[in-house]
Amino acid sequence: MGGKKKLSLSQMEKLQRRQREQQRKVRLAGKEKKTANVLLPKIKDDLINELKKMRVITPYGVASKLDLRISVAKDFLEELERKGIVKFVSRSRKIKVYTIAA
């Protein structure tokens, strides 16, 4: 029948102190991580030619072609839309669809 015995007050204090120290170490270790600065690719003719080959342009398609993160690809497509290179066609809840502007 046994089971775990009830800890004394000093044992409980030591246990709590160790747990707090471990939590602090985890927090400090998390702060050391730095996120990578991600820059938009420069708009070049060869890049536009790659986009012209695609029937529809989606953030996923651009991210996989250019080896980017999807969030960067979304920003990149918005920038291309502002410059008039691509044209917004439609959107669903999650995806925006673009085509090359004529």
N, C-alpha and C positions, 0 to 999 in steps of 0.2 A: 504494500500500500504506500508506503513511503511518500515520495513527492519531494518537491523543492522546499527546503526549510526557509523560514522567515529570516530575512537579513536583519542584522542589528543596525542601529542608527548610523554608526561610524562606517559600516560596510555600504549602506545605502548612499551616504555622502560621497564616498570614494567612487562608487559606481557612477553616480551622477556627474562628478567632476571629470572622470574619464570620458564619458559620453559627450560632455560639452567641449572638451579638448579635441575630440575626434571631429565634431561638427565644425569647429573653427578651422581645422586643417583642411577639411573638404571645401569650405568656403574660400580659403586662401588659395587652394589649388585651382579652383574654378576661376578666380580673378586673373591668374597668370595667363590664361588662354587669351589669345588675341584673334579677332576675326580678320580675315584677309580682306584687304581693300580691293574691291572689284571695280574695274573701270570698263566703260562701254567701249566696244571696238570702234576704230575709226572707219568712217564711211568711205569705201574705195570702190572703184569700178568693178573689180573682180568679185567683191562681196555682193554688189547689186546684181551682177550676172548670175551668181549662185541663187539669189532670191528669185530671179526671173524664171529659172528652171522649175521652180515649185508652182504647182497649180494654185494652191492656197497656202498662205503663210500664217502659221500659228506659232505661239511662243515655244511650244515643244519642238516643232520642226526647226526653228532657228537655233534653239539651244543645242539640239543634237548635231546640226550641221556645223556650227561654229564652236562647239565644245564650251558652252557657257552654262551658267546656272539659269534656271527658268526665270527667276526674278530679274536677272540682268537682261535676259532676252525680251521680257515684257517692257522694260524701260527702253531698250534699244528700239523696239518696234514703235513705241510712242514717239520717240525722237524722230524716227523716219517718217512717221505720219505728220508731225509738225513741219518737217522740211518738204513734205509733198512727194516723197519718193514712193511710199506705199499708201494705199487707200483702205480705209476701214470698211468692211463689208457687213458683218453682223457679229453678234455676241450671244453667248448663253450665260448661265450663271458663272461659269468658270473660265470659259475660253473666248478670246477675241479672235476673229478671223480677218485677215487682210489679204489684199492682192496688190500687184504692182500697179502704180498709177500710170495711165496711158500718156 
